[in-house]
Amino acid sequence: MQPITSPELQGLVAIAREQGLDMKPILLRVLTDLYVAADHHTPDEVVQFQDIAGTLAGQVDRDAALIAACKLANYAGTPVAVGEAFVARGDDAARIILADAGWLPRTIVLAQAATGDRILAAAVAARMDVDPPLARLLLARRDPLIDTTLAANTAITLADDVKQDLLSRACDEDTVAAALLSRSDLSGGDRAVLFLRADKTGRRAIIDEMETVALTSGRSRQTRAAPPEIATGLETAAISGDESAFVSLLALGLGSHPSKVRRLVEDRTGEALAIALVALGISDEVLTRIFMFRDPLIGHSTQKLFGLIDLSRRVSWAAAHLITTALLGLTPRDARPASQPASAAGSSPARRTADPAAQPQQPAAAQRKKA
């Protein structure tokens, strides 16, 4: 790079003004191209570039600044003062420097993560060198945009506590959930936490993965049968339209709090509820009647009703239990469903249709009277 002194720069600017031209964008582009083309620079060249580019960085238009920032962000020899000048703009050029410049001092990165504009903090969350302390600092902002960017940053490995925080927030933020589900380093249990936020394809993948987990853990043939009083109560509440009683009984059966269980019940597809009922050990007949009467949008749609029945028959109890406990924030050890062990013969649909508490031709409430 040929040295360009400040007087020469002033001369170019003076000529440009006389002719009514703004030469600053062109000058910044040319200087940047010359600077990044060289492998090494003398101290004088570094000082000259810092003085000129650092000044122009705050004076050129957005497009010119963005072009220069993209080139300098990946050039390790960029003077820090020039990077600071771009960051001070607070626009797209600043985001590029904050996200991609590995040479940027950590103090600048930390400052933007802690107190910078949310757009700039999100750019920090996209860096390839985000470590657990920096990730925790970003999470402290409690901003969906920053959280989503951090969750989508597949260049980093999320620490366990960072991942758990993001999973918790993803339950209320679709964008965070989508970003997490796009990662390839989440365990099956982590993905199960996001079942409610997953699309149809994602839900099928979660179920398949949980079936594999159940199979490899030797639990795929384990089953449970719900106590008759729980099954009868759920059916009666569904038929009578007593939503509060339904949620309370389901929470009691699953060993969770009604506020958590309500999230499963409010899933308009009915899939989360179907899986929860399988985990509780509800028979096919009772499950069918629950869906027929509880929600008219499902009960009046043969396609939706049969789809949920088919889902309940395809998913094993073990996989349903894993998904449900994950959704409720429990572990299999913490979950204490009010259900009794059924036959260990297997996890086929037959073990649920054989439940004497609910025969297809007779309402469970009537059976209870007989008992």
Secondary structure, DSSP 8 states (H G I E B T S, - for coil): -----HHHHHHHHHHHHHTT---HHHHHHHHHHHHHH-S---HHHHHHHHHHHHHHTTTS-HHHHHHHHHHHHT-TT--HHHHHHHHTT-SHHHHHHHHH-TTS-HHHHHHHHHHS-HHHHHHHHT-TT--HHHHHHHHTT--HHHHHHHHH-TTS---HHHHHHHHHHHTT-HHHHHHHHT-SS--HHHHHHTGGGS-HHHHHHHHHHHHHHHHHTT-TT--EE--HHHHHHHHHHHHHT-HHHHHHHHHHHHTS-HHHHHHHHT-TTSHHHHHHHHHHT--HHHHHHHHHHH-HHHHT-HHHHHHHHHHHHHS-HHHHHHHHHHHTT--TTT---S-EE--TT-SSTHHHHT-TT--TTS-HHHHHHH-
